[in-house]
């Protein structure tokens, strides 16, 4: 009888311990002030395209003003929300991104590892132009009064995502192969 009572007490403690941990995880939503950009080079000039039209959610644990866990994080961006200062460049970019078939650019977190209080190493899948690739990303984290801000970047190439470097003016202007994806994301309760 005594053994059964001890097992029951241990089970109750384990259950409440898991419930407390699960309750600490909260769901956050991507704020509409979050920004995304892609930058590259060409034979004519450097260029950058920007968007502030992403959606996303994150399951985070913030305790005592510190980020202690990133359980889940997903961000989706309409591919044609990315804009430059020139409509002709936008058109070429959308053709390169194959937006007729691939309407979104997406990031899904696979794992997160804390480096220090303000830096995390995220491993996740980017899906661009219908091709998915896993990347590690070092992000700067800042706990805010309503949630969390994440800032970071990744270096990618067109070919990694099955895209051809765009050209213009009958091939006289060529885009460089390397791209930099940058993001400044704010997740709020």
Secondary structure, 3 states (H helix, E strand, C coil): CHHHHHHHHHHHHHHHHHHHHHHHCEEEEECCCCEEEEEECECCCCEEEEECCEEEEEEEEEECCEEEEEEEEEEEEEHHHCECCCHHHHHHHHHHHCCCCCCEEEEEEEEEEEEECCEEEEEEEEEECCEEEEEEEEEEEEECCCEEEEEEEEEEECHHHCCCCCEECCCCEEECCEEEEEEEEEEEC
